[in-house]
Amino acid sequence: METVLAVVVGGLYAAGIYLMLRRSLVKLLFGLALMSHAANLLIFTAAGFHGEAPPLVPEGSRALLPPYADPLPQALILTAIVISFAVLAFGLALFRRAYSEVGTDDLDQMKATDT
C-alpha cells in the first residue's frame, strides 16, 4: 500500500510541477492545488500504516494501548489542508484581479503590460 501511495505522490508532484511551468495562470493554480494534495499524501504516507485503532486513551489507563494510529500526522495534514486552501483562495483572488486588469491569463501577455 505504501508503494502505491509513493507512486501516486510522485505522480501528483510531477503533474503539479508540469502545470506550474505552463504559461497560464489557471494551470498554475491547478498545479498549486495538486502540489498541496501531494504534500498531504506525503505526510500521510511518511507516518506509516501500523495502527488500526483510533488514538483514544481507554478509561482507567494512563497511556495509549498499541496498536493505535499516530495523531500527529493527522493534525499536520489538517493544518496543511487549511493553509493550502488559504493559499489557493489568495491565488484565485490575485488571478481574478489580474484577469480583470489585463484581460488574459497568459503570463507573457501580462508581462508585456508592465510599464
C-alpha positions in Angstrom: 0.0 0.0 0.0 2.8 2.4 0.8 4.5 1.7 -2.5 1.3 2.6 -4.4 0.9 5.8 -2.4 4.6 6.7 -3.1 3.9 6.3 -6.8 0.7 8.4 -6.5 2.6 11.1 -4.6 5.3 11.2 -7.2 2.8 11.4 -10.0 0.9 14.3 -8.2 4.2 16.2 -7.7 5.2 15.7 -11.4 1.8 16.8 -12.6 1.8 19.8 -10.3 5.3 20.9 -11.4 4.3 20.4 -15.0 1.2 22.5 -14.7 3.1 25.2 -12.7 5.6 25.6 -15.6 2.8 26.4 -18.1 2.1 30.0 -19.2 -1.5 30.1 -18.0 -2.5 31.3 -14.5 -5.4 28.8 -14.4 -2.9 25.9 -14.9 -0.6 27.5 -12.3 -3.5 27.4 -9.7 -4.3 23.8 -10.6 -0.7 22.9 -10.3 -0.6 24.5 -6.9 -3.6 22.5 -5.8 -2.0 19.3 -7.0 1.2 20.1 -5.1 -0.7 20.7 -1.9 -2.6 17.4 -2.3 0.7 15.6 -2.9 2.2 17.2 0.2 -0.8 15.9 2.3 -0.4 12.4 0.9 3.3 12.5 1.5 2.8 13.3 5.2 0.2 10.6 5.5 2.5 8.0 3.8 5.5 9.0 5.9 3.5 8.3 9.1 3.1 4.7 8.0 0.2 2.3 8.3 0.7 0.4 11.5 -2.3 1.1 13.6 -6.0 0.4 13.1 -7.4 1.7 16.4 -8.2 5.4 16.9 -5.8 7.3 19.2 -8.1 7.3 22.3 -7.0 6.6 25.8 -9.3 4.0 27.4 -10.8 4.6 30.8 -8.6 3.6 33.7 -5.5 3.7 31.6 -2.7 6.4 31.6 -1.5 5.9 28.1 -2.5 4.7 24.6 -2.6 1.0 24.1 -0.9 -0.3 21.0 -1.8 -0.7 18.1 -3.1 2.9 17.6 -3.0 5.5 14.8 -0.5 8.3 15.4 -2.5 11.5 15.9 0.4 13.9 15.0 0.4 13.3 11.2 -3.4 13.7 11.2 -3.0 17.1 12.9 -0.3 18.1 10.5 -2.4 17.2 7.5 -5.4 19.1 8.8 -3.2 22.1 9.3 -1.8 21.7 5.8 -5.3 21.5 4.3 -6.3 24.7 5.9 -3.1 26.5 4.8 -3.3 25.2 1.2 -7.0 26.3 1.0 -6.0 29.8 2.1 -3.1 30.0 -0.4 -5.3 28.8 -3.2 -8.0 31.3 -2.3 -5.4 34.1 -2.2 -4.1 32.9 -5.6 -7.6 32.9 -7.0 -8.2 36.4 -5.8 -5.0 37.5 -7.4 -5.9 35.8 -10.6 -9.3 37.5 -10.7 -7.8 40.9 -10.2 -5.1 40.3 -12.8 -7.5 39.0 -15.3 -9.9 42.0 -14.8 -7.0 44.4 -15.4 -5.2 42.7 -18.3 -8.0 40.6 -19.9 -5.9 37.5 -20.3 -4.4 34.7 -18.3 -1.3 34.3 -20.4 1.8 35.2 -18.3 3.8 36.5 -21.4 1.0 39.0 -22.3 0.7 40.1 -18.7 4.5 40.7 -18.6 4.1 43.0 -21.7 1.8 45.3 -19.7 4.4 46.1 -17.1 5.2 49.8 -17.8 
